[in-house]
Amino acid sequence: MKCENCGNENLENAKICAFCDKPLAIEEKTEKGPLDSDKVNEKVDTILNFRSDEPTPKEKMKRVSKKKIEEKYDEDEDTILEESEEYEYYDESEEHVSIGGWMGIMCLNLIPILGTVIYLILILVWAFGGTKKVSLKNYARANLLLILIAGVLLVGLYFALNALGINPFQIATELIQDFIK
């Protein structure tokens, strides 16, 4: 059944739109013709008072102000004529990473060798695992993408230098030996 208010499709037997919480149109007809207006009003009242135990998608979201306030002043009377504020919704079930958590994630790479290995394993788990922390999942996927791009660039640089007759490993070895002396 399609909602007349928002245009989204709902289940056939739905009485309230799952997306906008508006009652869906009643398309029942009797043998004599359309429903009597008193019966329709009674059904609408029943529908509006009906609440299931499961919250709607909109009820699962929390309204947060974007703090965008537009004010229009009447200069003669020095009063506010109009105020408007926009809101956005976010899912309350999403878990967030604390500041300490982010600091620990960033400092994990400071541990020589073992920290990097653990970090790479955790990045793979966070990127493709079942974490509820969307920000952590996105961070892990972005890091994997950066690692992939850096790897492709390094391999391309290696082959480009070899094509020019320059051995990058030999140059690196000579630089390290000069540094040690």
C-alpha positions in Angstrom: 0.0 0.0 0.0 1.5 3.3 -1.0 1.4 6.3 1.4 -0.2 9.4 0.0 1.9 11.6 2.3 5.5 10.5 1.6 5.0 8.1 -1.4 6.7 5.1 0.2 5.4 1.5 -0.1 4.1 -0.2 3.0 2.8 -3.6 3.7 -0.7 -4.4 2.4 -2.3 -4.7 5.9 -0.5 -1.6 7.3 -2.6 1.0 8.9 0.1 3.6 9.6 3.0 4.5 7.3 6.3 3.1 8.7 8.2 6.1 7.3 6.1 9.2 8.2 3.6 7.8 10.8 0.6 9.1 8.9 -2.5 6.9 8.6 -2.8 5.1 5.3 -5.9 5.7 3.1 -8.7 3.2 3.7 -9.9 1.7 0.4 -12.6 -0.5 1.7 -16.0 -0.4 -0.1 -19.3 -2.0 0.9 -21.8 -3.5 -1.6 -23.8 -0.2 -1.5 -20.8 2.1 -2.3 -18.1 3.9 -0.3 -18.0 3.9 3.4 -20.1 6.2 5.5 -18.1 9.2 6.7 -18.9 8.4 10.4 -17.5 4.9 9.9 -14.4 6.3 8.2 -13.8 8.8 11.0 -14.2 6.0 13.5 -11.7 3.8 11.7 -9.2 6.7 11.4 -9.5 7.4 15.2 -8.9 3.7 15.8 -5.8 3.8 13.5 -4.4 6.9 15.2 -4.8 5.4 18.6 -3.2 2.1 17.5 0.4 1.7 18.5 2.4 -1.4 18.0 5.2 -2.5 20.5 7.9 -2.1 17.9 9.0 1.6 17.2 8.8 3.0 13.7 12.0 3.8 11.9 11.5 7.5 12.6 11.0 6.7 16.3 14.3 4.9 16.4 16.0 8.1 15.2 16.9 10.9 17.6 16.2 14.5 16.5 19.2 16.8 16.8 19.4 20.4 16.0 21.8 21.5 13.3 21.9 24.8 15.2 21.1 26.8 12.0 18.9 29.6 13.2 17.7 32.3 10.8 16.3 35.4 12.4 14.6 38.3 10.7 14.4 41.5 12.6 11.9 44.3 12.3 14.3 47.3 12.5 11.6 49.8 13.4 10.3 47.8 16.5 13.6 45.9 17.2 11.8 42.5 17.4 12.4 39.1 15.9 9.8 38.4 13.2 10.8 34.8 12.3 12.9 32.1 13.7 13.6 28.8 12.0 15.7 25.8 13.0 16.6 22.7 10.9 16.9 19.3 12.4 18.6 16.1 11.4 18.1 12.6 12.7 20.6 10.0 13.7 20.3 6.4 14.8 20.6 6.1 18.6 21.6 2.4 18.4 25.0 3.4 16.8 27.8 3.2 19.2 30.5 5.9 19.3 34.3 5.7 19.8 35.5 7.7 22.8 38.4 10.1 22.7 40.5 7.7 24.7 39.6 4.9 22.2 40.7 7.1 19.2 44.0 8.0 21.0 44.7 4.3 21.7 44.0 3.4 18.0 46.3 6.2 16.8 49.1 5.3 19.3 49.0 1.5 18.5 51.3 2.2 15.5 53.9 3.6 17.8 54.7 0.1 19.1 57.6 -1.2 16.9 56.7 -4.1 14.5 54.1 -5.8 16.8 51.9 -2.7 17.0 51.8 -2.4 13.2 50.8 -6.0 12.8 48.1 -5.7 15.5 46.9 -2.5 13.9 46.6 -4.1 10.5 44.7 -7.1 11.9 42.3 -4.7 13.8 41.8 -2.6 10.7 40.7 -5.7 8.8 38.4 -6.8 11.6 36.8 -3.3 12.0 36.4 -2.8 8.2 34.8 -6.2 7.4 33.5 -7.3 10.9 30.3 -6.7 12.6 31.1 -3.6 14.6 28.2 -1.3 15.5 30.6 1.7 15.5 30.0 3.2 12.1 32.7 5.8 12.5 35.3 3.1 13.3 34.2 1.0 10.3 34.6 4.0 8.0 38.0 4.9 9.5 39.2 1.3 9.0 38.0 1.2 5.4 39.6 4.6 4.6 42.9 3.3 6.1 42.8 0.1 4.0 42.1 2.2 0.9 45.1 4.5 1.7 47.3 1.5 2.3 46.2 0.0 -1.0 46.9 3.3 -2.9 50.3 3.7 -1.3 51.2 0.0 -2.1 50.3 0.5 -5.8 52.3 3.7 -6.0 55.3 2.1 -4.4 55.2 -0.9 -6.8 54.8 1.5 -9.8 57.7 3.6 -8.6 59.9 0.5 -8.2 59.2 -0.7 -11.7 59.6 2.8 -13.2 63.0 3.1 -11.5 64.0 -0.4 -12.7 63.0 0.5 -16.3 65.4 3.5 -16.0 68.2 1.2 -14.9 68.2 2.3 -11.3 68.0 -0.3 -8.6 66.1 1.3 -5.6 67.3 -1.3 -3.1 70.9 -0.7 -4.0 70.5 3.0 -3.6 68.8 2.5 -0.2 71.5 0.2 1.0 74.2 2.7 0.0 72.3 5.5 1.8 72.1 3.4 5.0 75.8 2.5 4.9 76.7 6.2 4.4 74.5 7.2 7.3 76.1 4.6 9.6 79.6 5.7 8.8 
